Amino acid sequence: MEDSEDLISGIQILEHVQLLQRRKDDKSIRILQLTDMHLFPPHQTTWKLGANKQHRVVDFVKDGYDPGNKKAILLVQTLLQNVQPDLVIFTGDIVDGRPHTKDDSWQTTFKDIIQPLLETTPITPWTFCPGNHDDDDAPWTRNDLLEIFQLPGCISPKCQSFNHTYTLGIHSKEDSISQNDPTTSTRLWIFDSGGNHPTTRYDPFPKNIVNGYKQLTQAIIDLPDDLKEKFKVAADLAFFHIPLPEYSGIDPIVGENNLFNAILSSNSVPSPWKFCPWLVRCLGKDKIAGSSTINSGMFEALRKGKLLATFVGHDHYSDYVGSRGTAPYMTYGRVTSYAPPSNFEGNGGKLPWKPGGRVVRIEKNTAVATWIETIDGPEKKSRIMLDGSHHEMVWVKSRRRQTFIVVLIMVLMILSLYWLK
């Protein structure tokens, strides 16, 4: 498929990308998701916080952070060596705009973190979607960050929009470079989930992007069978930064959701709930996500488009894979940061795990697998096959929880009436 000069409702269609096989006897596609690195200028060793945090000064060395981004770079080098990914996807908040003062300093900071990718043989291609802090209070605009696609090693140098899609395949030296094997190829959707918002916390997914996705996926569904084969892929995967509202209220299948505990630790839970966290947990309302308060319908569009899974970042204290009883799987990456924002400048409490990345593997004629990788290697309990077998189990569990809540409320009402007598 040729690149489309015209965006379809803001989504750019890029041509198929065929990568050379880099692991012997392994033609699976391996994607490494790195997220929420919050890279500071390399020279910075202190950071003065805003009025909402009493202008406290963070000392990188004294407070145990990473001056010069050295630990972050070492982590990336180790993950590249152990995982040998075919593609790295940076899912937002990679450069933190707040501490930067020069309008082009993001380039220096970002180039430092992609340098290890350029030093592999062959080089490891990468791509990017922005988060809510990449341009937060920065001396550059969000549009300025589109220049990121022109940096060395980017797999999508023709990008004119953060919202784009393309298919990705693997070939060996013996294969034709133009060969597209639909049993291993995957379609990637890269989206800009927006930034901070004064009234809805974060920007909702733009309606034009939701509609553009609907148009594109419906057009493929409506194709005649002979043409539809050309668009067949092993999996459809979406990567963006801020989780959708549907990430709230679900039980992790693997991994953890510790965001409520972090917010409780930072004294940000509103009254009266901060005085009775046990009740919040009992009602299942502790399973929260840092999403927009506006639901723009993107999850429903992804479900109807038969997307397999979404991969996000943003919530540093969550790294789970979940489901609402139907596809797509809702998946978090693992925070890849040693910088002050990684644990809310210390206010969120210690991170419950080591920084790392999420690996996604698409293999011929098998389901997609994903797991967390740290500097110590893969976390075995994090591994899961995204084969759809979990959706019904999650739906049954959700119904049981709803029944429990109804019974609990009825018991509390009966006890209240008895007490009033």
N, C-alpha and C positions, 0 to 999 in steps of 0.2 A: 504494500500500500504506500503510495507516495505521500509525502508531507502535505498537509492541507494548509495553504496560506491563510484561508479564512477559518476563524474559530467557529465551531458549532456551539452556540450559546456559551462561549467562553472556554470551551474545551478544545485543545489542539490535538489533532490526530497525527502522530509521527509514524514513520515507516518501521517495519519489522527490523529488529536488531538480532543478528546472529553472532554469537560469541564462540571463540575457539575453546574447545575442551581443555581444562587446565588440570584435572585430576585423572590419573591413569585408571582405565576401566570404570570410569564413573561419568556418565553423561547426564546426571541429574543437574538441575539448576539450584544453586545455593545463593540465597540472598541474605546479607547481614544487615539488620536494621540497627542503626546507632541513633540515639535520640537524647535530647536535653543535656547537651554537653556544657552549655552556658560558658563558652570560652571567653575569657577576659583578655585584654591586651597583655602580651607576654611579659611586659615590664612591671605590671601592676602587682603590688604586694599588700595593699590595703584597699578598703572600699567603705565609703561613708554612706550609710543608709538614709532613707528619707524620713520625713517627719512622722510617718505612721509607725516607725520603729525607733523613735526618739533620737534620730541622727546618730545612732550607734556606729562605731567604727569597727569593721571586721579586719582583723589582722590575719593574713593567710597562714603564716607560719605558726603563730601562737594558737590559732583556732583550728589548726589541723587541715587546712585546705591545700590547694595545689598551685603555688606560684609558678608562673611561666608555662602552665598547662603541661608540665613534664609527665605527670602521672597519666593524664589523658592520652597523650601521644604514645606512651609505652603500652597502655591498654589496647589502643588501636593496632599497634604493631603486633602484639601477642595474639589478638583475635584474628588478624589476617593470616598469621602463621599457622594457627590451629584449625581455623575454619576453611581457609582457602576459598573464600566466596567468589562467585562469578560477578556479583554486583553488590555494592554497598549503597543503601538508601539512608540518607540523613533526614530524619523526620522532625525537623524543626527545633528551635531554640538551640541551635548549634553555636552561633555567635550571639552573645548577650549584648544588646545595643546600649544598655544603661551605663556601663562604665566607660564606653568609648567616647572620645572627644574629637577625633579627626574623621572627616567625611569619607575617607577611603581606607580607614584602618581595619575594616571588616575583612578586606581582601588579604592583608598580611596574616590576620588571625586564622582565617579559613584555610589559607594556603598551607599553614603549618600543620593542620590536622589532615589534609589530603596528601601531604608529602609521603607518608608511609605507603599509601596506595600506589603512588607513582614509582616506588622503589621495588615493588614486587615484579616477578617475571612470569608471565607478562604482567603489565600494569593492571591493577584492579579498577574497573570502571565504577563510577558512582553517579548518583543523582541526588536531588534535594527538593524538599518542600519546606516552606517557612512555618515558624511557630509564632506565638504571640510575643516573644521577646527578641527575635532576631532584629527587629527594627524599633523596639520599645525605647522611647526617649533617646533615640539615636540621632547622630548628625547626618544620617542618610535616610532615604525613603524606602518603602517596600519595593517600589518599582526599580530602584537602584540595584536591588539584590538580584534582579533578573540577569545581571552581568555574571552571576555565579556560574551560569551554564556555559560561559565561554572559557572557564578555567580549565587547565589541563586535566585530562582523564574523564571528563564528564561524558556520559553515554548519550546525552541528548543535547548536543550543542546548538541545535536548531530551535530550541524552545523559545517561544515568544510569550508563553503564559505559564504560570505555576500549575495550572490545571491542564493536564495532558495525559495521553494514553498511547501505549505502543505494546507490541508483542515482543517477547524475548525467547530466543532458542539457543541451543548448543549444537555445535558440530565438531567432529574430529578432523584431523588432517586428511583422512581418507574420504570424508564426505564432501559433497558439493557445498560451497559456501552459501549458495542461495537456497539450500534445502531447508524446508521448514517442517519439522516433525511435530504434528499437532498433539502427539501423545506426551511430549515433554515441554512444548512451548507454553508460556503463560502470558496472559494479558495483565499488564500493570496499569493501574489508574493512580495517578499522582495528583493530589488535590491541595489547594490552599484553604485551610479551615478557618482562616481569619485571625484577628488579633483581639486585644482587650476591648471591652465595651462598657461605658459608664453605667448602663441600666440593665443590660442582660448578661453581665459578667464577661462574656465573650461573644464575638460575632457569630450569628447563626450561619449555616451553610447558605451561600447566596442562592436565590431561587433560580437564577439563570443556569447555574451549575447543576442543580437538581434536575431541571428540565432538560438540559443538554445531555446529561447522563441517560435520562429516560429515552430521549430521542435516539441516541446512538445504540443503546442496547435493544430497543424495540425494533430498530431497523435491521439488526442482525437476526433477531428472532423471526422477523417476517420474511427473510430471504428464502428463495426456493432451496430445496434440499441440496441440489448440485452446487450452488454457490455458497451455501451455509458451511460446507465442508472446508472452504478456504479460511473461514474465520474460527474454526474449531480450535480450542486450546485445552490443555490439561486443567487449568485453573484460572479464575479471574480473582485478582487480589488488589486491594486498595490500600494506599498508604497516605496518611495525613497526620496532623499534629494533635488537634484538640478532639477529645472523644465526643461522640454523638450523645444526646440525652439518653438514648437507650442503654448506654453503658451503666447507668445507675440502676440499682435494685436487683442486680443479678448475682447469683452465687458463682464464684470461680470454679471452673472444672479442674484446672491446675493453676498454681500460682496464688497470689494473695492480693487483697485490697486492704491496704493499711491507711488509706487517706483520711478516714474519720479519726483514727488515733492521732495522726499528725496534726490535724486541725484542732483536735481537743488539746493536744500538747501545746499548741501555739495560742491557746485561749481565744480561738476564733469561732467556736461553736456558739450560736446565739442562745439566749435565755428562752425558755427554762431548760432546754435540752442539755446544756452544759452541766446542769446540776443532777441530771439523772441519765448518764450515758448508758447505764444498764438497760433502761427502758428503750432507748434508741436501738440498741443491739437486739433486744428481745423482739421488737417489731420489725427488724430487718432493715431499718432506715439508716443503718451505718454503712450500707453498701452504696457509697456515693461516688460520683465522678465529677471532675471539674469541667463541666460542659456549659454551653449556652442555656439560658432559661427559655429560649425560643426553639421550638422543634420545627424545622423547615421541611421535614418529610424525607430527608436523605436516606435514612435507614430503610424506610419502606420502598424507596426507589431501588436501593441496592438489593433488597430482598427479591423484588420482582425481576431485577436484572440478573438474578441467579449468581450473584457474587459469592465466592466461597468464604472470604474472610477480610476483615479490616484490621489494619495495624496502625496504632497511634502511640503517642508519647504523652507528654504534658503532666500527668499525675505521677510524680516521682516515687510515690509510695505504693504504686500499683504495678504489678507485672503479670497479671493473670490472663488466661484464656477463658472466655465465657460464652454463653448462648442465651437467647430468649426463647428457646424451643424451636427455632427455625434458623436457617442460614440467613445472613452470614454469621460466622463466628466473630466474636468481638475480642480483639487481642491487644494487649499492651506490650510495648518494648520494655527493656530494662534501662533505667537511667544510666547514662554513660558519662557521669560527671563526678569530679572531685572539687567543684567550685562552690562558693558560698550558697548560691540558690538551690543546690542539690538537696539540702535539708532545711530549706526556708531560712537560711542564715543561722541555723542552729535552733530555731524556734519550733521546728517540727519534730525534734528528737532525732536520735541516731537512725540512719537508714537501716532497715532490717535485713539488708543483704549487701553483697559486694556489687559495685558498678559492673556493667557488662553490656551485652548486646543480645538481640534475638536473631536466631538463625531460622530461615525458612527454606525447606528443601522440597523441590518438586521433582519427582522421579517417575520414570516411564511406567505406565500401567499400574501405578499405586497411588494411594492418597498422599496429600501434602502433609509433611511432618514439620513440627516447629519445636524449638527448645531454647533455653537461655544458656548463653556461654559467658563465662567470666575469665579472668586471668588464670584461674585454676583449672579451666576446662569446662565441659558441659555439666549442667546441673541435671542429674538423672531424673529427679522427680518433676522437672519442668517439661519433659518430653510428652508430646501428644500428637496423635494422628488426626488430622482434620478431615475425617471420613464421613461426617454426618451422623455417626452413631450416638452422639451425645445429646442431640436435640430433644428426642422424646423423653429421655431420662430427666433432662432439665425441666421440661414442661410438667411432668408428673410431680417433681419436687416443688415447683412453683405453686401448683394447685394445693399441695399439702400445706405449704406455708400460709397461703391465703385462708385455708380452712382453720389453721391454728390461730391466726390473728382474729378471725371472726369469733371463734370460741372464747379467746382471751378477752375480747371486748365485752362479750355477753356476760362472762363471769365477773368482770370488773363492774359492770352496770348492776348486776344482781347484788353484789357486795355493797355497792354504794347505796342502793335502795334499802338494804337491810340495815345499814349503818344509820341512815336518815330516820328510820323508825325508832 
